[in-house]
Amino acid sequence: MVCYYLFNKYFTPIHINLYRCISVSIIIWLLSTSLFGLYSEQTIVSKGVVYRSTWRSLTAYLSFFLVYGLIDMGLESFVFLLAFYVTLIVCFLMSRMISKFFENYLVSKIDNEKKVNVLAIASIGGHWIQLLRLMPLFNVSTNDVTFISTWANVEKMVDGHRYYAVPDANRHNKFNLLRCGFAVFSIIFSSRPQVIITTGAAPGLFGILAGRILGIKTVWIDSIANVEKLSLSGHIALKVADRVYTQWEHLSNRKVVFAGNILEE
């Protein structure tokens, strides 16, 4: 409304349906903040996560709102939309600076003993067996752990936990890759885990990518079968995951962590 008033008073008058514009703007903003959990308890505990989530939300908002503006208002309103977006950025940066004064208060309101929502993903076979060997680390008695794999009949192996079966896929079957990616992303978007852990392969990689987009902490553990080098998926995960582990000490470096072997007794 401020931009609309200033443009009509000091620049070229803009003829738009202001109330419809505001309504659409609110809807798009709610969608973008929900997409990246801007006001969730998980976000506000960390100042760095707050800023990353804010920029992601603003970017999504700009993309959607510009498309709406160009369709509904025409090219002549492009400058107005940019000015509106700049105003939005300034307002939110100021609000984030002010929030520093209330940071301790906000964090104190969060129950640190609350269950952590963990999502564990692995393809069937060796990847799945290695993931199950990690179950003691998930603290399943105190945390909320959900599992994803590619076979429906292994649900009993994680009895008591939510389990989702997704299509199996590899790089030789592009259609199944799309189906697998869509299924994994849909589950993550609806369940909103706080941590995603995977031992590979394709479903786990899609989980890592979805986690990166949504600002979720991600951990990739490369399979023990990759003795000489990281897997192809592991190399991709190295660029997007928060932490990448190898089970072979000679493959570790400043980016790849070695913390032992999952299958050793």
N, C-alpha and C positions, 0 to 999 in steps of 0.2 A: 504493500500500500504506500510506503514511503517513496519507493522508486516511481510508482505510478504518479504520485502527486508531484514529485520533483520534475519528472519528464514533461508532464503536461503544463507545468508552470514556467519552466526555464528552457525547455527544448521543444522538439516537435511533438504536438499532441498525439497520443496513441489511443486509438479507438478499440478497446477490447472489453470483453465481458469480465469485469474485475472479480466479481463474486465467483464465477465459474473458474477463473484462473486460480483464485485462492483455494477453492475446494479441491481442484485437481492437484495443486501444489502440496496441500496437506496429505492427500492420499498417497502421492508419490513419496513424500518424505517419510510417512509411516512405513511404507513398504521397504524403503532403503534402510531405515534404522532397524527394522525387524530382520532384514537380510543379514546384517552384520552385528546384530545383538548390541547396538550402541548403548542401550541403557540397562543391559543385563548385569547381574551381580558379578558374573565372570569378568566383564569388561571393566567395571569401575574400580576393581582392586588394584589395577596397575596403570600408572600414568601413561606409560608407553603404549599399552594396549588401547587406552582411551583415545590417544591421538591417531593411532593407526585406524581404529574403527571409525573415528570421525572423518578422516580423509576418504576412506572407502565409501562411507555413506554419502558424503558430499559429491564424490565422483559419480556414484550411481544416480544420485538425484539430478545432477547436471545432465547426464546422458538422457535420462527419461524425460526430463522436463523440456530440454531443448527440442527433442523430437516432437513432443506435444505442442510446444510453442510454434515451431516452424509449420506444423500442419494446421493448427487452429488460428494462428495470428499472421502468418506470412513472414517473408524475409525482412520487411520493414521494421519488425519488432525485434530483430536479432540483437541490436545494441542494447535495447531495454532488458532483454533476458540476461545478457552478460553482466550488465550493471546490477541486476537483481541478484545474480549468483555471487558477485563480489561482495555485495552487502551481506548476503547469507554467510559467506566465509568469515567476514570480519566479526559478525555477531557471534558465531560459534567459537571462534578463537578467543574472543573476549570472555565468553561464558566458561571456556576451559581454563583460562587463566584465573578467573574468579573461583572456579571449583577447587583450585589448589588450597584455598583457605579452609575448605570443608572436607579435604581429602581424608584426614584422620577420622573425622566424624562418620563419613560414608563407610570407610573400611571397618570401623568398630561396629557398624550395624550389621555386618555380614557374619554369619555363623561359620567360623573357620572349621568347625567339626562336621559341617554338612558333607553329605556323601559326594564324592567326585564321580561325575558321569564319564566313564571310560568306554571307548569303542575299540574293539579288537578285531582286526581284519586279516584274513589269510586265504589263499587258494587252498583247495583240498590237496592232500598228500603231505609231503615233507614240510611245506610251509605251515600247514594246519597243525601238525604234530609239534613243531617248534613253538607255535603260538600257545598251545595248550600247556607246554612245559613252563611257560611264563606265568601261568595263572596264580601261583603263590605271590608273585610280585604285584598283582592287581588288587590285593587285599579285598577279595570278593565278599568277605563277611561285612566289610564296612563301606565299600564303594559299590556303585551301580554300574555293572559291567554288561555291555551288549556285544554280541559276537556276529560277525558276517563271514560267510564262506560260500562255496559254490556247489555244495551238495545239501539237499533237504534232509537226508536221512542221518545226518550227524548231530541233529539237534539234541539227542539224548546225552551226548558227550559233554554238553554244557547245561545240563538240566538245572532249572532254577533261574536261568538267565534268559533274557530276550535273545532270540536268534533269528537271523534273516539269511535266506538263501538268494544269491544273485547269479545271473548267467555267467558261466565260465567263459574266458576269453584269452586270446593271445594275439600277437601282432600279425598273424597270418589270416585272421578272420576279423575284418574291419567292422562288419555288421554286429557281431557279438561284442566287440569292444565298445561300440556305441550303446548297446543294450546294457552292458555291465556298468559303464560309466554313469548312465542315466539312473540306474537302480541304486548304485552306491551313493550318488549325490543326493537322490531323493531321501534316502534313509538318514543321511547326515543332516540334511536341511530340516527334517521333521524332528529328529531326536536331539539335535544340538548338543553333542558331547563336549566335554571340556578338554579331553585328551583323546587323540587317535593314535593307536599303536598297531603296527603291522609288520609281519615277516614276509610280505610279498604275496603274489606277484602283481598281476594286472589289477585285481580289485583293490589291493593295498595301495597301489600307486594312485588309483583314482581317489581313494580315501585321503591320501596325502595332498593331492591337488585341491580337492574340495575343502580340506581343512585350511590350506593356505589362503584360499579365496575368502573363506568365512572367518578367518582370524582365530582358528582353533590350534592349540598346541599339537604338534605332530612328531611322532617318533618312528623311524624306519630301522628295522633290524634285518640286515642282509642275511640270506640263507647260508647255513653252514656248508652247503654244496658249492658255494663260490669260493674256491680255495685260491685260485691264481689272481683273480681280480673281482671287483664288484660286478654285480649283475647289471644288465642294461637298465632295468628299472631302478636299481640302486644308484646308478649314475644320474638318472633323472631326478630321483628323490633328493640327491645331494644338493640340488639347486633350489629345492622348495621346502624340504622338511626342516623342522627346528633342530632335530638331532638325528644323526645317522650312525648306526653301530655296525661293526663288522665282527665276525666270530673268529677271525684270524689276525693275530697280532701283527704280522708282517704287512697287512693291508691298511693298518691304521696310520693316520697322519693328523694334522691339525684340524681337519674337517671331519674325519671319520674316527669314531671312538671304538677302542677295543676294551671290553669289560668282562671277558670270559666267553665260554662256550656253552650254549644252551643245552646241548645234548650230553655234555660230560657229566659223569656221576660225581 
